[in-house]
Amino acid sequence: MQTPALAADERLFDPGYWRTAFPELSLTEAGGSFPAPNGPDRERLALSRERMRTEGYFQAADARLAKWAPRLAAAVIRMTQQGVPPPFLFLFDETWAAFHQLHGQLADTLGPHYQILPDFWVWHIDPGPAGAGWTAHRDRGYRSLGVGGAPLSLTVWIPLTAATPDNSCMYILPADRDPTYGTPQDGRYEVDLASVRALPAQPGDYLYWNQAVLHWGSRASRLAREPRISMALEFQRGDAAPFNGPLSPPLARPSFEDRLKLVAKQILQYRHMYPLSPEMETLAQAIQAR
């Protein structure tokens, strides 16, 4: 990623800068309110439970996500053009509100006292063979499954532009088609190619999967019409040992300073995936030290 001077600019510490540079998004003071999440209907919850139990993932759509997605995608494009790592999107209210919108389903899957993990990312994947999502992996593996295979943690993934086989949609090997799923041997991938499932998605959709399923983002075609822009945040049961820290309670509304520290944490903990300029690494370290 190219990193113009702005990426190491002291303005990134200033909430006023972000409000001015991204006026289409909101950044409230600490304690500001987000829209109350809509509760999912019983039919959707029943389908989610069955698919999670057998295949380890679920996909659906939400009207509020469709409303917020274009603004969030436009902000990511602007950040990328300015050399600012896309995870800075998590400074804004709409990003957090999008995940809070799924509160009812998260509580149904992980229990009402689930926690928000300090693990998230935002992707901007350009068309062409250099553009690709993360390679095949399990987020945490079999240790993230509890009694009877119930998930202890989840990844929620939200597309902000259309995600297609051309521009790198998600692919998953359903749990019931994976011979090493949920076992100490899950570091060995035994993939029946006919069982792999492509998961194209539109803005307004969301996917979540338990952190033991095998999944990946495909490599983009140079003929793709637009970049794939998406974001993900992780969650865990409240009665399980923390997978990472600090944890946050359901529907948490972090202050600007806390959001900034969380963004810096992501930039540093994923630098093996996305090399940093020395300036951005120094900035992230300075943010964490504040």
WOFENMO-V642701 format. One record per residue. N is the residue number from 1. RES is the residue in three letters. PHI is phi in whole degrees, 0 to 359 (none if undefined). NEAR is the number of other ideal C-beta (glycine too) atoms within 8 Angstrom. D_LAST is the distance of its C-alpha to the last C-alpha in whole Angstrom. Layout:
N|RES|PHI|NEAR|D_LAST  N|RES|PHI|NEAR|D_LAST
This chain:
1|MET|none|7|26  2|GLN|288|4|26  3|THR|230|10|23  4|PRO|298|7|23  5|ALA|301|6|21  6|LEU|304|10|20  7|ALA|299|15|18  8|ALA|249|10|15  9|ASP|281|7|16  10|GLU|296|5|13  11|ARG|299|7|15  12|LEU|296|12|13  13|PHE|278|7|10  14|ASP|256|8|13  15|PRO|300|8|15  16|GLY|297|6|18  17|TYR|298|9|18  18|TRP|295|11|18  19|ARG|294|9|21  20|THR|285|7|23  21|ALA|284|7|23  22|PHE|229|10|24  23|PRO|293|6|26  24|GLU|283|6|28  25|LEU|245|11|25  26|SER|247|6|23  27|LEU|220|10|20  28|THR|280|9|20  29|GLU|289|6|18  30|ALA|307|8|17  31|GLY|90|6|21  32|GLY|298|8|23  33|SER|262|6|25  34|PHE|254|10|27  35|PRO|302|7|30  36|ALA|295|4|32  37|PRO|293|10|33  38|ASN|282|8|36  39|GLY|283|5|38  40|PRO|288|9|40  41|ASP|280|6|43  42|ARG|297|5|45  43|GLU|297|6|47  44|ARG|294|10|43  45|LEU|298|12|42  46|ALA|296|8|45  47|LEU|293|9|45  48|SER|300|14|41  49|ARG|299|10|42  50|GLU|292|8|45  51|ARG|292|10|44  52|MET|296|13|41  53|ARG|295|6|43  54|THR|264|9|45  55|GLU|246|9|43  56|GLY|86|13|40  57|TYR|209|15|38  58|PHE|209|11|39  59|GLN|222|8|39  60|ALA|204|8|40  61|ALA|227|9|39  62|ASP|216|12|37  63|ALA|295|7|38  64|ARG|293|11|35  65|LEU|297|15|33  66|ALA|297|11|36  67|LYS|289|6|35  68|TRP|278|11|31  69|ALA|304|14|31  70|PRO|299|8|33  71|ARG|293|10|30  72|LEU|293|17|27  73|ALA|297|12|29  74|ALA|298|9|29  75|ALA|294|13|26  76|VAL|295|14|25  77|ILE|300|11|28  78|ARG|294|10|26  79|MET|300|12|23  80|THR|298|11|25  81|GLN|296|6|27  82|GLN|268|9|24  83|GLY|80|11|23  84|VAL|266|10|20  85|PRO|305|11|19  86|PRO|304|13|21  87|PRO|301|11|19  88|PHE|297|10|17  89|LEU|303|13|20  90|PHE|285|14|18  91|LEU|285|12|16  92|PHE|263|14|20  93|ASP|299|11|22  94|GLU|298|11|25  95|THR|297|12|23  96|TRP|294|13|23  97|ALA|297|12|26  98|ALA|300|13|28  99|PHE|286|11|27  100|HIS|298|10|27  101|GLN|301|12|31  102|LEU|265|12|32  103|HIS|306|10|31  104|GLY|299|11|35  105|GLN|287|13|35  106|LEU|297|14|32  107|ALA|294|11|33  108|ASP|291|9|37  109|THR|275|11|36  110|LEU|251|13|33  111|GLY|95|8|34  112|PRO|294|5|33  113|HIS|254|9|30  114|TYR|301|13|28  115|GLN|235|13|25  116|ILE|268|13|22  117|LEU|280|12|21  118|PRO|277|12|18  119|ASP|223|9|20  120|PHE|206|12|21  121|TRP|203|9|22  122|VAL|227|12|24  123|TRP|249|11|27  124|HIS|232|11|28  125|ILE|251|13|32  126|ASP|280|8|34  127|PRO|302|13|38  128|GLY|115|9|39  129|PRO|297|7|39  130|ALA|282|5|36  131|GLY|272|14|34  132|ALA|201|12|34  133|GLY|282|11|32  134|TRP|292|7|31  135|THR|291|6|34  136|ALA|305|7|36  137|HIS|197|8|34  138|ARG|248|10|33  139|ASP|299|10|30  140|ARG|226|9|30  141|GLY|83|10|34  142|TYR|298|10|36  143|ARG|291|5|34  144|SER|268|13|33  145|LEU|250|11|36  146|GLY|258|9|37  147|VAL|300|4|41  148|GLY|68|4|43  149|GLY|83|9|41  150|ALA|294|7|39  151|PRO|288|16|35  152|LEU|268|12|32  153|SER|209|17|30  154|LEU|223|14|30  155|THR|249|11|29  156|VAL|251|14|29  157|TRP|238|12|30  158|ILE|234|14|31  159|PRO|281|14|32  160|LEU|254|12|31  161|THR|232|13|34  162|ALA|300|11|38  163|ALA|250|14|37  164|THR|233|9|41  165|PRO|302|6|42  166|ASP|287|9|42  167|ASN|246|17|38  168|SER|91|13|37  169|CYS|279|14|37  170|MET|280|13|37  171|TYR|235|12|39  172|ILE|218|13|40  173|LEU|258|15|42  174|PRO|306|13|43  175|ALA|305|14|43  176|ASP|282|6|46  177|ARG|247|7|47  178|ASP|244|13|45  179|PRO|292|4|47  180|THR|255|10|44  181|TYR|301|13|42  182|GLY|72|8|40  183|THR|238|7|42  184|PRO|297|4|40  185|GLN|267|6|42  186|ASP|288|13|40  187|GLY|286|6|38  188|ARG|261|6|42  189|TYR|264|8|42  190|GLU|247|7|46  191|VAL|254|10|46  192|ASP|277|7|49  193|LEU|302|5|48  194|ALA|292|4|51  195|SER|270|10|48  196|VAL|294|10|45  197|ARG|242|8|44  198|ALA|282|9|43  199|LEU|235|12|41  200|PRO|300|9|41  201|ALA|211|12|39  202|GLN|249|10|39  203|PRO|305|12|36  204|GLY|107|9|36  205|ASP|279|13|37  206|TYR|212|13|34  207|LEU|233|13|35  208|TYR|218|13|33  209|TRP|218|13|34  210|ASN|288|13|34  211|GLN|270|15|32  212|ALA|252|16|35  213|VAL|284|16|37  214|LEU|277|13|37  215|HIS|205|12|36  216|TRP|193|11|35  217|GLY|256|12|35  218|SER|284|11|38  219|ARG|275|6|38  220|ALA|282|16|39  221|SER|272|8|42  222|ARG|292|7|42  223|LEU|269|6|44  224|ALA|300|15|42  225|ARG|273|6|42  226|GLU|206|8|38  227|PRO|290|12|35  228|ARG|264|20|34  229|ILE|244|16|30  230|SER|206|12|29  231|MET|215|16|26  232|ALA|216|10|26  233|LEU|219|11|24  234|GLU|250|15|25  235|PHE|221|12|26  236|GLN|215|15|27  237|ARG|296|13|30  238|GLY|285|9|28  239|ASP|262|5|31  240|ALA|258|10|30  241|ALA|299|3|28  242|PRO|301|8|24  243|PHE|278|12|24  244|ASN|198|7|20  245|GLY|215|5|18  246|PRO|275|4|16  247|LEU|277|11|19  248|SER|232|8|20  249|PRO|286|8|23  250|PRO|305|11|25  251|LEU|61|8|25  252|ALA|299|8|21  253|ARG|238|10|20  254|PRO|299|10|16  255|SER|292|7|14  256|PHE|302|11|13  257|GLU|298|7|9  258|ASP|292|8|10  259|ARG|297|11|13  260|LEU|298|12|10  261|LYS|294|11|8  262|LEU|295|12|12  263|VAL|298|14|13  264|ALA|299|13|11  265|LYS|300|10|13  266|GLN|296|14|16  267|ILE|301|15|16  268|LEU|283|11|15  269|GLN|282|7|18  270|TYR|249|9|20  271|ARG|291|10|20  272|HIS|288|3|24  273|MET|266|5|25  274|TYR|230|8|23  275|PRO|306|4|23  276|LEU|256|10|20  277|SER|289|8|20  278|PRO|304|6|19  279|GLU|294|9|17  280|MET|290|13|15  281|GLU|296|12|15  282|THR|296|9|12  283|LEU|297|12|11  284|ALA|298|12|10  285|GLN|294|10|9  286|ALA|295|8|6  287|ILE|298|12|5  288|GLN|295|10|6  289|ALA|279|5|4  290|ARG|292|7|0
